[in-house]
């Protein structure tokens, strides 16, 4: 696969007119070859097959911040009433742990690290500053608070050498760089890798490609931007006909397709008339490859 050319722009196309209220959490299951995603406010887990165009829906009964598949089958879902394991054949939920105390706090974005631990952040329903944290749930189900005083804990990725974690706290409009210890799961802040101009939108979900560039959904910006972590430069932009672009994940054959979620939430009637595909799932082949998603490696019976 070629590298993205400097400052190129491409358009994403609608592949599923889902009309999600708040579509989020896109992740490609590397074994099942399906796109998992969530509708936070509709309290639904979705599993989309881009070959058959079928979208399976599992109601989960509470706001769902994100989803990650589990080695051996099923998935973890971060619900407002705790982190659960869901049987994706029956929809049965089993609670593993619930660190959330306040009723106005919910889980938001999350991913698994290279060792198969689950990292998931939170946010207040009113997005107030300083109310959010980032948790790490180990394979035995134990949970550890890794960061605090956040506002909207969001995108997470790890580098191929397992030495760096990138993290987004949305209102800061920055991507933070952390040294990461794969053995222990410890992190230490190393500074800001990328600063995103407010004119581009607010950084939301994030994924990484095989060259180590970061692809970031730009909420309010109707786009996904690709940034070089060494220079901090924007090197490619995918425009999306939905202003509230929320998350992205590489999938499909050779992980060459970028799937993008979006939201209708927060758009008025005029905006929805202008952007009727809002809440849909979009796709584009940007000329680069992604890397396989990490799955949760459960040690829980």
Buried (B, 14 or more C-beta within 10 A) or exposed (E): BEBBEEEEEBEBEBBBEBBBBBBBBBBBBBEEEBBBBBBBBBBBBBBBBBEEEEBEBBEBEBBBBBBBBBBEEBBBBBBBBBBBBBEBEEEEBEEBBBBBEEEEBBBBBBBBBBBBBBBBBBBBEEEEEEBBBBBBBBBEBEBBEBBEEBBBBBBBBBBEEBEBBBBBBBBBBBBBBBEBBBEEBEBEEEEEBBEBEEEBBBBBBBBBBBBBBBBBBBBBBBBBBBBBBEEEEBBBBBBBBBBBBBBBBBBBEEBBBBBBBBBBBEBEEEBBEEBBBBBBBBBBBBBBBBBEBBBBBBEBE
